[in-house]
Amino acid sequence: MPEADQEGKRYQAETPQAAPGFFLKGCHQLDWGMKNRLARTFNPASGRTVMLAIDHGYFQGPTTGLERIDLSIVPLLPHCDALFCTRGILRSTIPADSQKPMVLRASGGPSILRDELSDEQIAMDMDDAVRLNAAGVGIQVFIGGEHETRSIHNMTKLVDAGLRAGMPVMGVTAVGKAMTRNAQYFRLACRMIAELGAQYVKTYYVEEGFETVTASCPVPIVMAGGKKLPELEALTMASNAVQQGAAGVDMGRNIFQSDAPKAMIAAVAAVVHQNMKPKDAFELFRSLKAKG
């Protein structure tokens, strides 16, 4: 077994990666169809996205805020840039006249009842993603997990299918219960996912060193919202992430579990697309919430 090199230090986070001819880093040499799907998911004006993540039910069932997606999520569609959901929810609940891009969860397996969640497989054929006019597909990758190799091979198979169809793949860094959530881990996980072909990566924010995670990943990173936080904390996290190089957010619980989801997604969008300061965005949230 070859000896592992020491991790590098020269991230040069202050120097953005060039993307000649296209607005997303690492994507300028992709096919037209794939770039078109990415341009639907990411706003070309800001280069960022506010994705609304509602795929939790694929292993958690009807979690808080997602009991009735027709009532809680469909009204939010006009306010997001893209929706991250399962094909079952898309077919059963999302109106077909919606013009929002859909990114589909493509992996699945164990439920929340299991201790080990990394035993996933590809759970959707790429032909179905094309049939559903998806703008992309997302798959969980368990770097350091018990089934790490399988999850990586799941992703590479999906990437190959996506390249044939012009469908971008979002690799999602999955963190197990015992894993350390720090910049060193996410540098490793995000870089591996990008090196093995994903067109963009969803990962978690860390307060120390997140700019090195984004700088060392050659494709766009979107920040995962994670657990429900007080609104000002969530807005601060989103602001820090995009100021430190993220190309947007893929938030779920911090939006649909808020007391005022429409006000919260508007505040998140102001932070992501307009660089609004977190405190100002929080005041916007409070104002919109008061108006009902």
C-alpha atoms as an extended CHARMM CRD file, in Angstrom:
* protein
*
       292  EXT
         1         1  MET       CA              0.0000000000        0.0000000000        0.0000000000  PROA      1               0.0000000000
         2         2  PRO       CA              1.5060000000        3.3780000000       -0.9670000000  PROA      2               0.0000000000
         3         3  GLU       CA              2.3320000000        5.7740000000        1.8120000000  PROA      3               0.0000000000
         4         4  ALA       CA             -0.1240000000        8.6480000000        2.0540000000  PROA      4               0.0000000000
         5         5  ASP       CA              1.2630000000       12.1090000000        1.3910000000  PROA      5               0.0000000000
         6         6  GLN       CA              0.7090000000       14.8800000000        3.8800000000  PROA      6               0.0000000000
         7         7  GLU       CA             -2.2530000000       17.0950000000        3.1380000000  PROA      7               0.0000000000
         8         8  GLY       CA             -1.3480000000       20.2590000000        1.2720000000  PROA      8               0.0000000000
         9         9  LYS       CA             -1.4660000000       23.7800000000        2.7000000000  PROA      9               0.0000000000
        10        10  ARG       CA             -1.4360000000       26.0810000000       -0.3530000000  PROA      10              0.0000000000
        11        11  TYR       CA             -5.1660000000       26.5490000000       -0.8900000000  PROA      11              0.0000000000
        12        12  GLN       CA             -4.9550000000       30.2120000000       -2.0000000000  PROA      12              0.0000000000
        13        13  ALA       CA             -8.6140000000       30.6730000000       -1.1090000000  PROA      13              0.0000000000
        14        14  GLU       CA             -8.4110000000       34.3610000000       -2.0220000000  PROA      14              0.0000000000
        15        15  THR       CA             -7.8390000000       33.4650000000       -5.7080000000  PROA      15              0.0000000000
        16        16  PRO       CA            -11.0150000000       32.1820000000       -7.4240000000  PROA      16              0.0000000000
        17        17  GLN       CA            -10.7060000000       29.3140000000       -9.8810000000  PROA      17              0.0000000000
        18        18  ALA       CA            -11.1290000000       30.5170000000      -13.4580000000  PROA      18              0.0000000000
        19        19  ALA       CA            -14.1620000000       29.3130000000      -15.4510000000  PROA      19              0.0000000000
        20        20  PRO       CA            -13.6790000000       30.6690000000      -19.0020000000  PROA      20              0.0000000000
        21        21  GLY       CA            -16.8800000000       30.8330000000      -21.0090000000  PROA      21              0.0000000000
        22        22  PHE       CA            -19.2140000000       29.6630000000      -18.2200000000  PROA      22              0.0000000000
        23        23  PHE       CA            -20.1080000000       31.0150000000      -14.8120000000  PROA      23              0.0000000000
        24        24  LEU       CA            -19.5780000000       27.8810000000      -12.6780000000  PROA      24              0.0000000000
        25        25  LYS       CA            -16.0750000000       26.7420000000      -11.8470000000  PROA      25              0.0000000000
        26        26  GLY       CA            -15.0010000000       23.3990000000      -13.2230000000  PROA      26              0.0000000000
        27        27  CYS       CA            -18.0030000000       23.2510000000      -15.5690000000  PROA      27              0.0000000000
        28        28  HSD       CA            -16.8450000000       25.2300000000      -18.6160000000  PROA      28              0.0000000000
        29        29  GLN       CA            -15.8530000000       22.1280000000      -20.6030000000  PROA      29              0.0000000000
        30        30  LEU       CA            -19.0830000000       20.1850000000      -20.0640000000  PROA      30              0.0000000000
        31        31  ASP       CA            -21.5870000000       19.4380000000      -22.8310000000  PROA      31              0.0000000000
        32        32  TRP       CA            -24.2090000000       22.0420000000      -23.7330000000  PROA      32              0.0000000000
        33        33  GLY       CA            -27.1180000000       20.0640000000      -22.2820000000  PROA      33              0.0000000000
        34        34  MET       CA            -25.3830000000       19.5840000000      -18.9590000000  PROA      34              0.0000000000
        35        35  LYS       CA            -24.4130000000       23.2510000000      -18.7570000000  PROA      35              0.0000000000
        36        36  ASN       CA            -27.9780000000       24.2100000000      -19.6070000000  PROA      36              0.0000000000
        37        37  ARG       CA            -29.2900000000       22.0780000000      -16.7300000000  PROA      37              0.0000000000
        38        38  LEU       CA            -26.7240000000       23.6370000000      -14.3770000000  PROA      38              0.0000000000
        39        39  ALA       CA            -27.7580000000       27.1180000000      -15.5490000000  PROA      39              0.0000000000
        40        40  ARG       CA            -31.3250000000       26.2590000000      -14.5790000000  PROA      40              0.0000000000
        41        41  THR       CA            -30.2390000000       25.1600000000      -11.0940000000  PROA      41              0.0000000000
        42        42  PHE       CA            -27.7310000000       27.9650000000      -10.4470000000  PROA      42              0.0000000000
        43        43  ASN       CA            -28.6770000000       31.5930000000      -11.1240000000  PROA      43              0.0000000000
        44        44  PRO       CA            -26.3250000000       32.8280000000      -13.8810000000  PROA      44              0.0000000000
        45        45  ALA       CA            -26.5240000000       36.4060000000      -12.5550000000  PROA      45              0.0000000000
        46        46  SER       CA            -25.2040000000       35.5700000000       -9.0800000000  PROA      46              0.0000000000
        47        47  GLY       CA            -23.5830000000       32.2210000000       -9.8420000000  PROA      47              0.0000000000
        48        48  ARG       CA            -25.4100000000       30.7810000000       -6.8420000000  PROA      48              0.0000000000
        49        49  THR       CA            -28.4900000000       28.7740000000       -5.9430000000  PROA      49              0.0000000000
        50        50  VAL       CA            -31.0280000000       28.4450000000       -3.1600000000  PROA      50              0.0000000000
        51        51  MET       CA            -32.0720000000       24.8150000000       -3.3950000000  PROA      51              0.0000000000
        52        52  LEU       CA            -34.9100000000       23.6250000000       -1.1860000000  PROA      52              0.0000000000
        53        53  ALA       CA            -34.1230000000       20.1520000000        0.1540000000  PROA      53              0.0000000000
        54        54  ILE       CA            -37.1740000000       18.0070000000        0.8900000000  PROA      54              0.0000000000
        55        55  ASP       CA            -35.7660000000       14.5300000000        0.2250000000  PROA      55              0.0000000000
        56        56  HSD       CA            -35.6350000000       13.5670000000        3.9230000000  PROA      56              0.0000000000
        57        57  GLY       CA            -38.5500000000       11.1520000000        3.6040000000  PROA      57              0.0000000000
        58        58  TYR       CA            -36.4950000000        8.6910000000        1.5600000000  PROA      58              0.0000000000
        59        59  PHE       CA            -35.1420000000        7.2970000000        4.8190000000  PROA      59              0.0000000000
        60        60  GLN       CA            -36.9330000000        9.2560000000        7.5970000000  PROA      60              0.0000000000
        61        61  GLY       CA            -40.5520000000        9.0920000000        6.4810000000  PROA      61              0.0000000000
        62        62  PRO       CA            -42.9140000000       12.0440000000        7.1880000000  PROA      62              0.0000000000
        63        63  THR       CA            -40.5250000000       14.1380000000        9.2580000000  PROA      63              0.0000000000
        64        64  THR       CA            -41.6440000000       17.4030000000       10.8840000000  PROA      64              0.0000000000
        65        65  GLY       CA            -42.5830000000       19.9300000000        8.2400000000  PROA      65              0.0000000000
        66        66  LEU       CA            -42.9070000000       17.3460000000        5.4920000000  PROA      66              0.0000000000
        67        67  GLU       CA            -46.0750000000       15.6050000000        6.6820000000  PROA      67              0.0000000000
        68        68  ARG       CA            -48.0670000000       17.2120000000        3.8420000000  PROA      68              0.0000000000
        69        69  ILE       CA            -45.7850000000       18.3680000000        1.0600000000  PROA      69              0.0000000000
        70        70  ASP       CA            -48.7530000000       19.5900000000       -0.9510000000  PROA      70              0.0000000000
        71        71  LEU       CA            -49.5470000000       22.0620000000        1.8400000000  PROA      71              0.0000000000
        72        72  SER       CA            -46.1130000000       22.9390000000        3.2330000000  PROA      72              0.0000000000
        73        73  ILE       CA            -43.7390000000       22.7880000000        0.2480000000  PROA      73              0.0000000000
        74        74  VAL       CA            -45.6920000000       23.4700000000       -2.9450000000  PROA      74              0.0000000000
        75        75  PRO       CA            -46.4190000000       27.0810000000       -1.8120000000  PROA      75              0.0000000000
        76        76  LEU       CA            -42.6420000000       27.6030000000       -1.4390000000  PROA      76              0.0000000000
        77        77  LEU       CA            -41.7890000000       26.6090000000       -5.0090000000  PROA      77              0.0000000000
        78        78  PRO       CA            -41.9440000000       30.1580000000       -6.4190000000  PROA      78              0.0000000000
        79        79  HSD       CA            -39.3390000000       31.2660000000       -3.8800000000  PROA      79              0.0000000000
        80        80  CYS       CA            -36.5580000000       28.6970000000       -4.4520000000  PROA      80              0.0000000000
        81        81  ASP       CA            -34.1510000000       28.2740000000       -7.3670000000  PROA      81              0.0000000000
        82        82  ALA       CA            -34.4350000000       24.4790000000       -7.4240000000  PROA      82              0.0000000000
        83        83  LEU       CA            -36.0850000000       21.6530000000       -5.5030000000  PROA      83              0.0000000000
        84        84  PHE       CA            -34.1890000000       18.5950000000       -4.2560000000  PROA      84              0.0000000000
        85        85  CYS       CA            -36.7220000000       15.8030000000       -3.8970000000  PROA      85              0.0000000000
        86        86  THR       CA            -37.4530000000       12.1590000000       -4.6920000000  PROA      86              0.0000000000
        87        87  ARG       CA            -39.0960000000       10.9760000000       -7.8770000000  PROA      87              0.0000000000
        88        88  GLY       CA            -42.0230000000        9.6420000000       -5.8550000000  PROA      88              0.0000000000
        89        89  ILE       CA            -42.7880000000       13.0750000000       -4.4350000000  PROA      89              0.0000000000
        90        90  LEU       CA            -42.2410000000       14.7040000000       -7.8170000000  PROA      90              0.0000000000
        91        91  ARG       CA            -44.7750000000       12.4530000000       -9.5210000000  PROA      91              0.0000000000
        92        92  SER       CA            -47.3240000000       12.4000000000       -6.7140000000  PROA      92              0.0000000000
        93        93  THR       CA            -47.2800000000       15.9410000000       -5.3840000000  PROA      93              0.0000000000
        94        94  ILE       CA            -45.3520000000       18.5480000000       -7.4040000000  PROA      94              0.0000000000
        95        95  PRO       CA            -47.5320000000       20.2950000000      -10.0230000000  PROA      95              0.0000000000
        96        96  ALA       CA            -46.4180000000       19.4940000000      -13.5500000000  PROA      96              0.0000000000
        97        97  ASP       CA            -46.8170000000       23.1370000000      -14.5720000000  PROA      97              0.0000000000
        98        98  SER       CA            -44.0230000000       24.1650000000      -12.1950000000  PROA      98              0.0000000000
        99        99  GLN       CA            -41.1120000000       25.7300000000      -14.0510000000  PROA      99              0.0000000000
       100       100  LYS       CA            -38.6390000000       25.1580000000      -11.2230000000  PROA      100             0.0000000000
       101       101  PRO       CA            -35.7260000000       22.8150000000      -11.9080000000  PROA      101             0.0000000000
       102       102  MET       CA            -35.9210000000       19.5040000000      -10.0740000000  PROA      102             0.0000000000
       103       103  VAL       CA            -32.8920000000       17.6760000000       -8.7060000000  PROA      103             0.0000000000
       104       104  LEU       CA            -33.7870000000       14.0940000000       -7.8290000000  PROA      104             0.0000000000
       105       105  ARG       CA            -32.4930000000       11.9000000000       -5.0170000000  PROA      105             0.0000000000
       106       106  ALA       CA            -30.9950000000        8.8710000000       -6.7640000000  PROA      106             0.0000000000
       107       107  SER       CA            -29.7470000000        6.7250000000       -3.8600000000  PROA      107             0.0000000000
       108       108  GLY       CA            -31.5210000000        4.8170000000       -1.1320000000  PROA      108             0.0000000000
       109       109  GLY       CA            -31.5740000000        1.7260000000        1.0210000000  PROA      109             0.0000000000
       110       110  PRO       CA            -31.6550000000        1.5940000000        4.8200000000  PROA      110             0.0000000000
       111       111  SER       CA            -34.1800000000        3.5040000000        6.9120000000  PROA      111             0.0000000000
       112       112  ILE       CA            -33.5990000000        5.5740000000       10.0230000000  PROA      112             0.0000000000
       113       113  LEU       CA            -34.4070000000        2.4020000000       11.9830000000  PROA      113             0.0000000000
       114       114  ARG       CA            -30.9670000000        1.0320000000       11.0710000000  PROA      114             0.0000000000
       115       115  ASP       CA            -27.7670000000        2.0000000000       12.8710000000  PROA      115             0.0000000000
       116       116  GLU       CA            -25.6990000000        1.8310000000        9.6750000000  PROA      116             0.0000000000
       117       117  LEU       CA            -27.0300000000        4.1350000000        6.9630000000  PROA      117             0.0000000000
       118       118  SER       CA            -24.1730000000        3.7840000000        4.4630000000  PROA      118             0.0000000000
       119       119  ASP       CA            -25.5070000000        0.5680000000        2.8980000000  PROA      119             0.0000000000
       120       120  GLU       CA            -27.1270000000        2.4570000000        0.0180000000  PROA      120             0.0000000000
       121       121  GLN       CA            -27.4660000000        1.6320000000       -3.6450000000  PROA      121             0.0000000000
       122       122  ILE       CA            -28.5410000000        3.5180000000       -6.7600000000  PROA      122             0.0000000000
       123       123  ALA       CA            -32.3140000000        3.6950000000       -6.4380000000  PROA      123             0.0000000000
       124       124  MET       CA            -33.3040000000        5.3580000000       -9.7220000000  PROA      124             0.0000000000
       125       125  ASP       CA            -32.4970000000        4.7500000000      -13.3740000000  PROA      125             0.0000000000
       126       126  MET       CA            -31.0580000000        7.6790000000      -15.3180000000  PROA      126             0.0000000000
       127       127  ASP       CA            -33.6700000000        7.1630000000      -18.0210000000  PROA      127             0.0000000000
       128       128  ASP       CA            -36.3400000000        8.0220000000      -15.4670000000  PROA      128             0.0000000000
       129       129  ALA       CA            -34.5330000000       11.2380000000      -14.5200000000  PROA      129             0.0000000000
       130       130  VAL       CA            -34.5380000000       12.2190000000      -18.2020000000  PROA      130             0.0000000000
       131       131  ARG       CA            -38.1990000000       11.1880000000      -18.5150000000  PROA      131             0.0000000000
       132       132  LEU       CA            -39.0110000000       13.4800000000      -15.5750000000  PROA      132             0.0000000000
       133       133  ASN       CA            -37.1090000000       16.3800000000      -17.1630000000  PROA      133             0.0000000000
       134       134  ALA       CA            -34.8430000000       16.6130000000      -14.1210000000  PROA      134             0.0000000000
       135       135  ALA       CA            -32.1310000000       19.2570000000      -13.9150000000  PROA      135             0.0000000000
       136       136  GLY       CA            -29.8460000000       16.9250000000      -11.9890000000  PROA      136             0.0000000000
       137       137  VAL       CA            -29.5970000000       13.9600000000       -9.6630000000  PROA      137             0.0000000000
       138       138  GLY       CA            -28.0690000000       13.6720000000       -6.1970000000  PROA      138             0.0000000000
       139       139  ILE       CA            -26.4300000000       10.7160000000       -4.5230000000  PROA      139             0.0000000000
       140       140  GLN       CA            -25.0660000000       10.1190000000       -1.0340000000  PROA      140             0.0000000000
       141       141  VAL       CA            -21.3500000000        9.3100000000       -0.7210000000  PROA      141             0.0000000000
       142       142  PHE       CA            -20.1180000000        7.8830000000        2.5810000000  PROA      142             0.0000000000
       143       143  ILE       CA            -16.4080000000        8.7170000000        2.7300000000  PROA      143             0.0000000000
       144       144  GLY       CA            -15.0550000000        6.8550000000        5.7560000000  PROA      144             0.0000000000
       145       145  GLY       CA            -18.2680000000        4.8690000000        6.1990000000  PROA      145             0.0000000000
       146       146  GLU       CA            -18.5640000000        1.1080000000        6.4280000000  PROA      146             0.0000000000
       147       147  HSD       CA            -19.7600000000        0.9100000000        2.8130000000  PROA      147             0.0000000000
       148       148  GLU       CA            -17.4920000000        3.6630000000        1.4900000000  PROA      148             0.0000000000
       149       149  THR       CA            -16.3320000000        1.8020000000       -1.6340000000  PROA      149             0.0000000000
       150       150  ARG       CA            -19.8400000000        0.8110000000       -2.6730000000  PROA      150             0.0000000000
       151       151  SER       CA            -21.1360000000        4.3490000000       -2.2630000000  PROA      151             0.0000000000
       152       152  ILE       CA            -18.2590000000        5.6890000000       -4.3700000000  PROA      152             0.0000000000
       153       153  HSD       CA            -18.9540000000        3.1330000000       -7.0810000000  PROA      153             0.0000000000
       154       154  ASN       CA            -22.6550000000        4.0270000000       -6.9110000000  PROA      154             0.0000000000
       155       155  MET       CA            -21.7120000000        7.6220000000       -7.6390000000  PROA      155             0.0000000000
       156       156  THR       CA            -19.3090000000        6.8220000000      -10.4820000000  PROA      156             0.0000000000
       157       157  LYS       CA            -21.9160000000        4.6130000000      -12.1610000000  PROA      157             0.0000000000
       158       158  LEU       CA            -24.4060000000        7.4540000000      -11.8730000000  PROA      158             0.0000000000
       159       159  VAL       CA            -21.8470000000        9.9240000000      -13.2460000000  PROA      159             0.0000000000
       160       160  ASP       CA            -21.2530000000        7.6710000000      -16.2700000000  PROA      160             0.0000000000
       161       161  ALA       CA            -24.9980000000        7.4400000000      -16.8930000000  PROA      161             0.0000000000
       162       162  GLY       CA            -25.2960000000       11.2040000000      -16.4160000000  PROA      162             0.0000000000
       163       163  LEU       CA            -22.5680000000       11.9110000000      -18.9630000000  PROA      163             0.0000000000
       164       164  ARG       CA            -24.4240000000        9.8050000000      -21.5320000000  PROA      164             0.0000000000
       165       165  ALA       CA            -27.6580000000       11.7080000000      -20.8570000000  PROA      165             0.0000000000
       166       166  GLY       CA            -26.3030000000       15.2050000000      -20.1880000000  PROA      166             0.0000000000
       167       167  MET       CA            -27.4880000000       15.0100000000      -16.5540000000  PROA      167             0.0000000000
       168       168  PRO       CA            -25.4010000000       16.6660000000      -13.7840000000  PROA      168             0.0000000000
       169       169  VAL       CA            -24.6910000000       14.6340000000      -10.6480000000  PROA      169             0.0000000000
       170       170  MET       CA            -24.5260000000       16.1990000000       -7.1970000000  PROA      170             0.0000000000
       171       171  GLY       CA            -22.4180000000       14.1590000000       -4.7740000000  PROA      171             0.0000000000
       172       172  VAL       CA            -23.5930000000       14.5530000000       -1.1810000000  PROA      172             0.0000000000
       173       173  THR       CA            -21.0690000000       14.1090000000        1.6270000000  PROA      173             0.0000000000
       174       174  ALA       CA            -22.7240000000       11.8540000000        4.1960000000  PROA      174             0.0000000000
       175       175  VAL       CA            -21.4300000000       12.1010000000        7.7440000000  PROA      175             0.0000000000
       176       176  GLY       CA            -21.8660000000        9.0970000000       10.0170000000  PROA      176             0.0000000000
       177       177  LYS       CA            -22.6710000000        9.3560000000       13.6990000000  PROA      177             0.0000000000
       178       178  ALA       CA            -19.0610000000        8.7230000000       14.7460000000  PROA      178             0.0000000000
       179       179  MET       CA            -17.3090000000       10.8760000000       12.1220000000  PROA      179             0.0000000000
       180       180  THR       CA            -15.5790000000       14.1290000000       12.9600000000  PROA      180             0.0000000000
       181       181  ARG       CA            -17.0930000000       17.0840000000       11.1380000000  PROA      181             0.0000000000
       182       182  ASN       CA            -14.0900000000       19.2720000000       10.4360000000  PROA      182             0.0000000000
       183       183  ALA       CA            -12.4680000000       20.9620000000        7.4440000000  PROA      183             0.0000000000
       184       184  GLN       CA             -9.8910000000       18.2100000000        7.0120000000  PROA      184             0.0000000000
       185       185  TYR       CA            -12.6140000000       15.5820000000        6.5850000000  PROA      185             0.0000000000
       186       186  PHE       CA            -14.6740000000       17.7050000000        4.2060000000  PROA      186             0.0000000000
       187       187  ARG       CA            -11.6110000000       18.6330000000        2.1370000000  PROA      187             0.0000000000
       188       188  LEU       CA            -11.0140000000       14.9180000000        1.6480000000  PROA      188             0.0000000000
       189       189  ALA       CA            -14.6480000000       13.9920000000        0.9700000000  PROA      189             0.0000000000
       190       190  CYS       CA            -15.4320000000       16.8780000000       -1.4000000000  PROA      190             0.0000000000
       191       191  ARG       CA            -12.2070000000       16.4880000000       -3.3480000000  PROA      191             0.0000000000
       192       192  MET       CA            -12.7420000000       12.7340000000       -3.7890000000  PROA      192             0.0000000000
       193       193  ILE       CA            -16.3000000000       13.2870000000       -5.0160000000  PROA      193             0.0000000000
       194       194  ALA       CA            -15.1370000000       15.9320000000       -7.5130000000  PROA      194             0.0000000000
       195       195  GLU       CA            -12.1420000000       13.9000000000       -8.6830000000  PROA      195             0.0000000000
       196       196  LEU       CA            -14.4010000000       10.9310000000       -9.3930000000  PROA      196             0.0000000000
       197       197  GLY       CA            -16.6570000000       12.9610000000      -11.6370000000  PROA      197             0.0000000000
       198       198  ALA       CA            -19.5440000000       14.6770000000       -9.8200000000  PROA      198             0.0000000000
       199       199  GLN       CA            -20.4240000000       18.0190000000      -11.3680000000  PROA      199             0.0000000000
       200       200  TYR       CA            -21.1280000000       19.6340000000       -7.9900000000  PROA      200             0.0000000000
       201       201  VAL       CA            -20.9950000000       18.7190000000       -4.3070000000  PROA      201             0.0000000000
       202       202  LYS       CA            -23.3010000000       19.2120000000       -1.3430000000  PROA      202             0.0000000000
       203       203  THR       CA            -21.5140000000       19.3910000000        1.9920000000  PROA      203             0.0000000000
       204       204  TYR       CA            -21.7570000000       20.8060000000        5.5000000000  PROA      204             0.0000000000
       205       205  TYR       CA            -20.4150000000       24.1130000000        6.7600000000  PROA      205             0.0000000000
       206       206  VAL       CA            -17.6590000000       24.2040000000        9.3620000000  PROA      206             0.0000000000
       207       207  GLU       CA            -16.6920000000       27.3820000000       11.1790000000  PROA      207             0.0000000000
       208       208  GLU       CA            -12.9410000000       26.8180000000       10.9220000000  PROA      208             0.0000000000
       209       209  GLY       CA            -11.3730000000       26.3470000000        7.5080000000  PROA      209             0.0000000000
       210       210  PHE       CA            -14.4520000000       26.1600000000        5.2720000000  PROA      210             0.0000000000
       211       211  GLU       CA            -12.7330000000       28.3900000000        2.7000000000  PROA      211             0.0000000000
       212       212  THR       CA            -10.1030000000       25.6590000000        2.2660000000  PROA      212             0.0000000000
       213       213  VAL       CA            -12.8810000000       23.1470000000        1.5510000000  PROA      213             0.0000000000
       214       214  THR       CA            -14.3250000000       25.2760000000       -1.2520000000  PROA      214             0.0000000000
       215       215  ALA       CA            -10.9140000000       26.3190000000       -2.6070000000  PROA      215             0.0000000000
       216       216  SER       CA             -9.6180000000       22.7480000000       -2.8570000000  PROA      216             0.0000000000
       217       217  CYS       CA            -12.7830000000       21.4450000000       -4.5270000000  PROA      217             0.0000000000
       218       218  PRO       CA            -12.5950000000       22.0910000000       -8.3010000000  PROA      218             0.0000000000
       219       219  VAL       CA            -16.3880000000       22.0420000000       -8.7940000000  PROA      219             0.0000000000
       220       220  PRO       CA            -19.1440000000       24.1020000000       -7.1240000000  PROA      220             0.0000000000
       221       221  ILE       CA            -20.0860000000       23.3630000000       -3.5250000000  PROA      221             0.0000000000
       222       222  VAL       CA            -23.5570000000       23.9590000000       -2.1120000000  PROA      222             0.0000000000
       223       223  MET       CA            -23.9250000000       24.0990000000        1.6500000000  PROA      223             0.0000000000
       224       224  ALA       CA            -26.2140000000       21.6210000000        3.3870000000  PROA      224             0.0000000000
       225       225  GLY       CA            -28.5110000000       23.2680000000        5.8990000000  PROA      225             0.0000000000
       226       226  GLY       CA            -28.3530000000       20.4900000000        8.4740000000  PROA      226             0.0000000000
       227       227  LYS       CA            -30.3850000000       20.5280000000       11.6550000000  PROA      227             0.0000000000
       228       228  LYS       CA            -32.8660000000       23.2760000000       12.5210000000  PROA      228             0.0000000000
       229       229  LEU       CA            -31.1880000000       26.3680000000       13.9720000000  PROA      229             0.0000000000
       230       230  PRO       CA            -32.5860000000       29.6930000000       15.1810000000  PROA      230             0.0000000000
       231       231  GLU       CA            -33.1900000000       31.8360000000       12.1070000000  PROA      231             0.0000000000
       232       232  LEU       CA            -30.3680000000       34.3170000000       12.7120000000  PROA      232             0.0000000000
       233       233  GLU       CA            -27.8900000000       31.4640000000       13.1850000000  PROA      233             0.0000000000
       234       234  ALA       CA            -29.0380000000       29.7640000000        9.9870000000  PROA      234             0.0000000000
       235       235  LEU       CA            -28.7670000000       33.0160000000        8.0260000000  PROA      235             0.0000000000
       236       236  THR       CA            -25.3060000000       33.6470000000        9.4550000000  PROA      236             0.0000000000
       237       237  MET       CA            -24.2060000000       30.1460000000        8.4660000000  PROA      237             0.0000000000
       238       238  ALA       CA            -25.5070000000       30.6250000000        4.9130000000  PROA      238             0.0000000000
       239       239  SER       CA            -23.8120000000       34.0080000000        4.6360000000  PROA      239             0.0000000000
       240       240  ASN       CA            -20.4980000000       32.6780000000        5.9060000000  PROA      240             0.0000000000
       241       241  ALA       CA            -20.6610000000       29.7490000000        3.4950000000  PROA      241             0.0000000000
       242       242  VAL       CA            -21.1840000000       31.8320000000        0.3520000000  PROA      242             0.0000000000
       243       243  GLN       CA            -18.6600000000       34.4690000000        1.4320000000  PROA      243             0.0000000000
       244       244  GLN       CA            -16.1590000000       31.6370000000        1.8780000000  PROA      244             0.0000000000
       245       245  GLY       CA            -16.7050000000       30.2250000000       -1.5930000000  PROA      245             0.0000000000
       246       246  ALA       CA            -19.9030000000       28.1580000000       -1.6240000000  PROA      246             0.0000000000
       247       247  ALA       CA            -22.0520000000       28.4500000000       -4.7420000000  PROA      247             0.0000000000
       248       248  GLY       CA            -25.2330000000       28.5470000000       -2.7010000000  PROA      248             0.0000000000
       249       249  VAL       CA            -27.1570000000       26.4150000000       -0.2480000000  PROA      249             0.0000000000
       250       250  ASP       CA            -29.3890000000       23.3530000000       -0.2500000000  PROA      250             0.0000000000
       251       251  MET       CA            -31.4800000000       24.0040000000        2.8530000000  PROA      251             0.0000000000
       252       252  GLY       CA            -34.4210000000       22.0590000000        4.1700000000  PROA      252             0.0000000000
       253       253  ARG       CA            -35.2300000000       21.9990000000        7.8690000000  PROA      253             0.0000000000
       254       254  ASN       CA            -34.0370000000       25.5660000000        8.4130000000  PROA      254             0.0000000000
       255       255  ILE       CA            -36.7150000000       26.6280000000        5.9520000000  PROA      255             0.0000000000
       256       256  PHE       CA            -39.6920000000       24.2740000000        6.1770000000  PROA      256             0.0000000000
       257       257  GLN       CA            -39.4180000000       23.9020000000        9.9810000000  PROA      257             0.0000000000
       258       258  SER       CA            -39.3230000000       27.6790000000       10.4630000000  PROA      258             0.0000000000
       259       259  ASP       CA            -42.3690000000       29.4130000000       11.9440000000  PROA      259             0.0000000000
       260       260  ALA       CA            -42.5310000000       31.4340000000        8.7100000000  PROA      260             0.0000000000
       261       261  PRO       CA            -41.0950000000       29.3510000000        5.8300000000  PROA      261             0.0000000000
       262       262  LYS       CA            -41.8430000000       31.8870000000        3.0710000000  PROA      262             0.0000000000
       263       263  ALA       CA            -40.1950000000       34.6660000000        5.0470000000  PROA      263             0.0000000000
       264       264  MET       CA            -37.2090000000       32.4530000000        5.8050000000  PROA      264             0.0000000000
       265       265  ILE       CA            -36.5790000000       31.3580000000        2.2310000000  PROA      265             0.0000000000
       266       266  ALA       CA            -36.7900000000       34.9910000000        1.1110000000  PROA      266             0.0000000000
       267       267  ALA       CA            -34.2110000000       35.9430000000        3.7380000000  PROA      267             0.0000000000
       268       268  VAL       CA            -31.9310000000       33.0890000000        2.6950000000  PROA      268             0.0000000000
       269       269  ALA       CA            -32.2280000000       34.1850000000       -0.9430000000  PROA      269             0.0000000000
       270       270  ALA       CA            -31.2640000000       37.7430000000        0.0200000000  PROA      270             0.0000000000
       271       271  VAL       CA            -28.1420000000       36.4460000000        1.7540000000  PROA      271             0.0000000000
       272       272  VAL       CA            -27.1840000000       34.1180000000       -1.1050000000  PROA      272             0.0000000000
       273       273  HSD       CA            -27.9770000000       36.2410000000       -4.1590000000  PROA      273             0.0000000000
       274       274  GLN       CA            -27.6550000000       39.8000000000       -2.8120000000  PROA      274             0.0000000000
       275       275  ASN       CA            -24.9080000000       39.3250000000       -0.1910000000  PROA      275             0.0000000000
       276       276  MET       CA            -27.2380000000       40.7990000000        2.4330000000  PROA      276             0.0000000000
       277       277  LYS       CA            -25.7510000000       40.8560000000        5.9140000000  PROA      277             0.0000000000
       278       278  PRO       CA            -27.2250000000       38.2420000000        8.2750000000  PROA      278             0.0000000000
       279       279  LYS       CA            -28.6640000000       40.8110000000       10.6920000000  PROA      279             0.0000000000
       280       280  ASP       CA            -30.3420000000       42.6830000000        7.8310000000  PROA      280             0.0000000000
       281       281  ALA       CA            -31.6790000000       39.4130000000        6.4530000000  PROA      281             0.0000000000
       282       282  PHE       CA            -33.0290000000       38.5410000000        9.8840000000  PROA      282             0.0000000000
       283       283  GLU       CA            -34.8490000000       41.8740000000        9.9930000000  PROA      283             0.0000000000
       284       284  LEU       CA            -36.2420000000       41.0820000000        6.5460000000  PROA      284             0.0000000000
       285       285  PHE       CA            -37.4120000000       37.7290000000        7.8920000000  PROA      285             0.0000000000
       286       286  ARG       CA            -39.1100000000       39.3810000000       10.8720000000  PROA      286             0.0000000000
       287       287  SER       CA            -40.7820000000       41.9700000000        8.6620000000  PROA      287             0.0000000000
       288       288  LEU       CA            -42.1140000000       39.3900000000        6.1970000000  PROA      288             0.0000000000
       289       289  LYS       CA            -43.2150000000       37.1450000000        9.0440000000  PROA      289             0.0000000000
       290       290  ALA       CA            -45.1800000000       40.0180000000       10.6180000000  PROA      290             0.0000000000
       291       291  LYS       CA            -46.9480000000       40.6310000000        7.3180000000  PROA      291             0.0000000000
       292       292  GLY       CA            -48.0420000000       36.9960000000        7.2740000000  PROA      292             0.0000000000
